[in-house]
Amino acid sequence: MRRLMKALKGLWSLAVGLRITAVELIKPQITVHYPRKEVDNLATYRGHIELVPQDEDPGTPRCIMCWRCVDICPSRCITLRMHVQGEETGRAADPGLRLSPDVQVPYSQHLAPPPDRIVRVLDGYRLNYSLCSLCGLCVQSCPVDAIRFTGNAYLVGTTRQTFDIDLLARLQQRAASTAAARGAARAA
């Protein structure tokens, strides 16, 4: 009698499992098989960040180099390099104040010029996307909306260096390719 009850419970369990499998088999697929199909609802997708160009010059970013994005980033994945116009980039740095011959006072070599003469030039804007948590704090904190999320959901790479992105070079490359495409369209 126990064997019969155990066999009936096993058959019942098998029937329930087969019913669930059959129901799931006839449902439409939700998963997108990437190489054959692509997702078409990426309007709200938040990919890595990119620089927004100025309206009058698409090769120059809107960035005013306030460093808010670098300061607020919890992952420390943004690196900004800039210089003040008029400074020579190859010049040896001013040694600044020293506590002793070997110990320099922190940040003493960066003495700011008068505010009316400061013109900053962006030399590099790098994003280490392998560290980025996509929190969006950098985009929210930018006072001039110089950063936005991309809709690039298909960023792939085989090495970590692939995800260390020079956003300034990418902006300038995109502006050059857009200008070349416009020139080709006008010529045709």
C-alpha positions as CSV (number, residue, x, y, z in Angstrom):
1,M,0.0,0.0,0.0
2,R,2.8,2.4,0.8
3,R,4.5,1.6,-2.5
4,L,1.3,2.4,-4.4
5,M,0.8,5.7,-2.6
6,K,4.5,6.6,-3.2
7,A,4.1,5.7,-6.9
8,L,0.9,7.8,-7.2
9,K,2.6,10.8,-5.5
10,G,5.5,10.4,-8.0
11,L,3.1,10.3,-10.9
12,W,1.2,13.3,-9.7
13,S,4.5,15.2,-9.3
14,L,5.5,14.2,-12.8
15,A,2.1,15.4,-14.2
16,V,2.4,18.7,-12.5
17,G,5.9,19.2,-13.8
18,L,4.9,18.3,-17.3
19,R,1.9,20.7,-17.2
20,I,4.2,23.6,-16.1
21,T,6.6,22.7,-18.9
22,A,3.8,22.6,-21.5
23,V,2.4,26.0,-20.4
24,E,5.8,27.6,-20.6
25,L,6.6,26.0,-23.9
26,I,3.6,27.6,-25.6
27,K,4.1,31.1,-24.1
28,P,5.7,33.7,-26.3
29,Q,9.5,34.3,-25.8
30,I,10.5,37.3,-23.7
31,T,14.3,36.8,-24.0
32,V,16.0,38.5,-27.0
33,H,18.6,36.3,-28.7
34,Y,21.1,39.0,-29.3
35,P,23.0,38.1,-32.5
36,R,19.7,37.4,-34.3
37,K,17.6,40.2,-32.8
38,E,18.3,43.5,-31.1
39,V,16.3,45.3,-28.4
40,D,14.3,48.2,-29.8
41,N,13.1,49.9,-26.5
42,L,16.4,51.5,-25.5
43,A,15.0,55.0,-25.0
44,T,15.5,54.8,-21.2
45,Y,18.7,52.8,-21.2
46,R,21.5,54.3,-19.2
47,G,24.8,53.3,-20.7
48,H,28.2,54.8,-20.0
49,I,28.5,58.6,-19.9
50,E,29.6,60.8,-22.8
51,L,30.4,64.5,-23.2
52,V,27.9,66.8,-24.8
53,P,29.2,69.1,-27.5
54,Q,28.8,72.9,-27.6
55,D,26.0,74.1,-29.9
56,E,28.3,76.2,-32.0
57,D,31.3,73.9,-32.1
58,P,30.5,70.1,-32.1
59,G,34.2,69.2,-31.5
60,T,34.4,71.2,-28.2
61,P,32.6,69.9,-25.0
62,R,30.4,72.0,-22.9
63,C,32.5,71.1,-19.8
64,I,33.6,74.0,-17.7
65,M,36.0,71.9,-15.7
66,C,34.4,72.5,-12.3
67,W,35.4,68.9,-11.2
68,R,32.0,68.2,-9.6
69,C,31.7,65.0,-11.6
70,V,35.1,63.8,-10.4
71,D,34.4,64.8,-6.8
72,I,31.0,63.2,-6.5
73,C,31.8,59.9,-8.3
74,P,31.7,57.1,-5.6
75,S,33.6,54.8,-7.9
76,R,36.4,57.2,-8.8
77,C,36.1,56.2,-12.4
78,I,36.3,59.7,-14.0
79,T,39.7,61.3,-14.7
80,L,39.9,64.9,-15.8
81,R,43.0,66.7,-17.1
82,M,43.1,70.4,-17.9
83,H,45.3,73.4,-18.0
84,V,44.8,77.1,-17.8
85,Q,45.2,78.9,-21.1
86,G,48.6,80.6,-21.2
87,E,50.4,77.9,-19.2
88,E,52.8,75.8,-21.2
89,T,51.8,72.1,-20.9
90,G,55.4,70.9,-21.2
91,R,56.9,73.4,-18.7
92,A,58.3,72.0,-15.5
93,A,55.9,72.5,-12.6
94,D,56.5,75.2,-10.1
95,P,57.8,73.5,-7.0
96,G,55.6,75.5,-4.7
97,L,56.0,75.9,-1.0
98,R,58.1,73.3,0.9
99,L,58.0,72.2,4.5
100,S,61.5,70.9,4.1
101,P,63.8,70.2,1.1
102,D,62.0,66.9,0.5
103,V,58.5,67.7,1.7
104,Q,56.2,69.9,-0.4
105,V,53.0,71.6,1.0
106,P,50.1,69.8,-0.7
107,Y,48.5,71.8,-3.6
108,S,50.8,74.7,-3.1
109,Q,52.1,74.6,-6.7
110,H,48.6,75.3,-8.1
111,L,48.2,79.0,-7.4
112,A,45.1,80.4,-9.2
113,P,45.4,83.4,-11.5
114,P,43.0,86.3,-11.0
115,P,39.4,85.1,-11.8
116,D,39.0,87.4,-14.8
117,R,42.0,85.8,-16.6
118,I,41.1,82.1,-16.0
119,V,40.5,80.3,-19.3
120,R,40.5,76.5,-18.8
121,V,41.3,74.1,-21.6
122,L,40.3,70.5,-21.4
123,D,43.2,68.1,-22.2
124,G,41.6,64.8,-21.3
125,Y,38.4,63.3,-20.0
126,R,38.6,59.6,-19.3
127,L,36.1,57.1,-18.0
128,N,37.0,53.7,-16.6
129,Y,33.8,52.0,-17.4
130,S,34.8,48.8,-15.7
131,L,34.6,50.7,-12.4
132,C,31.5,52.7,-13.1
133,S,28.4,51.8,-11.1
134,L,26.0,53.8,-13.4
135,C,24.7,55.7,-10.4
136,G,24.2,58.9,-12.4
137,L,25.5,61.3,-9.8
138,C,28.0,62.8,-12.3
139,V,25.2,63.6,-14.8
140,Q,23.0,65.1,-12.0
141,S,25.7,67.2,-10.5
142,C,26.9,68.8,-13.8
143,P,25.9,72.5,-13.7
144,V,26.0,73.0,-17.5
145,D,24.6,69.6,-18.6
146,A,27.9,68.6,-20.2
147,I,27.5,64.9,-19.5
148,R,24.8,62.5,-20.5
149,F,24.2,58.8,-20.7
150,T,24.6,57.0,-24.0
151,G,22.1,54.5,-25.4
152,N,25.0,52.1,-26.3
153,A,23.8,48.8,-24.9
154,Y,26.2,46.8,-27.1
155,L,29.6,47.9,-25.7
156,V,31.8,44.8,-25.7
157,G,35.4,44.1,-25.3
158,T,38.0,41.4,-24.5
159,T,40.3,43.4,-22.3
160,R,39.9,45.9,-19.5
161,Q,41.7,48.6,-21.6
162,T,38.7,48.5,-23.9
163,F,36.6,50.0,-21.1
164,D,39.0,52.8,-20.3
165,I,37.4,55.3,-22.6
166,D,38.8,58.7,-23.6
167,L,35.5,60.7,-23.9
168,L,37.2,63.8,-25.2
169,A,38.8,61.9,-28.1
170,R,35.5,60.1,-28.8
171,L,33.6,63.5,-28.9
172,Q,36.2,64.9,-31.3
173,Q,36.1,61.8,-33.5
174,R,32.3,61.9,-33.6
175,A,32.4,65.6,-34.7
176,A,35.0,64.9,-37.4
177,S,33.0,62.0,-38.8
178,T,29.8,64.1,-38.8
179,A,31.6,66.9,-40.6
180,A,33.0,64.5,-43.1
181,A,29.5,63.0,-43.7
182,R,28.1,66.5,-44.2
183,G,30.8,67.3,-46.6
184,A,30.2,64.1,-48.6
185,A,26.4,64.8,-48.7
186,R,27.0,68.4,-50.0
187,A,29.4,67.1,-52.7
188,A,26.8,64.6,-53.9
